[in-house]
């Protein structure tokens, strides 16, 4: 059976770029090839997606068409790039992983002729990246204000009663499936959503049962997802959690989506700023808010929504400039690559995957 799971390697957030891919690199028994070398990396990783199955693909947080990492769980092999903004190192060099310097394939003499053009592109990249960060920070501020306002109106008793009925329906006791295994399940963090140059993108599962949590403000859905994570892991199931990158902070987590792989069961939030566009098994969370309390805050929340829409457009525009600038920069490096060097490295890694 072919199995390909898809995630983002990280995401832009109000406090800068966030990634938890380092957790995958530190998994016991895994060996990671950490690539360095600008444009060489993405093209190099894409070679393996065409030849290998049963893997996890991790896309670039800015450019969702670019693959930044690939994981082979059966072989316990990882290939990832280590280019800003995500920088990785092997935990124990030579034992848990190694650095693969693809820049050795460059003809640096040819690059020297483009010194001024590359300097201009790097300056433009820095400028557009800073602009995107400012927009994302402002966007997060108004989204969090709505989240905080809505959170105070959540009908917790009603939502808790729904949670009890819902889990009884969809969440079995794992002991019934595995009577000899009573260990607590793991909570694993991945990014299924990211703010990219193509807008807020969400990678949906290709199989399984998907519940859509329709919640414009995220507060009620976050409460249910948090309870599901606790309950499922307590019952022994591993749970994959995707945090909301636009509400990520140092004080508490806001969950957007969760997956329970053993049950092929998924819960995905659909919000005003990031609608999923699917209605199957949809749960309307607006019924879990106090209408009168929410109505009293309606004007402020409407203002926040309008500001969020404008700021999202500004952030995406800046990220598109980042993507285009990176692509122009990468083209200079792609033009000076010695293909024979790349091919030699590819063959060495392929031997590990046989």
Secondary structure, 3 states (H helix, E strand, C coil): CCCEEEEECCEEECCEEECCCHHHHCCCCCEEEEEECCCHHHHHHHHHHCCCCCEEEEECCCCCCCEEEEEECCCCEEEEECCCCCCCCCCCECCCEEEEEHHHHECHHHHHCCHHHHHHHHHHHHHHHHHHHHHHHHHHHHHHHHHHHHHCCECHHHHHHHHHHHHHHHCCCHHHHCCCCCCCCCEEECECEEEECCEEEECCCCCCEEEEEECCCCHHHHHHHHHHHHHHHHCCCCEEEEECCCCCCCCCCCEEEEEEHHHCEEEEEECCCCCCCCCCCEEEHHHHECHHHHHHCHHHHHHHHHHHHHHHHHHHHHHHHHHHHHHHHHHHHHCCECHHHHHHHHHHHHHHCC
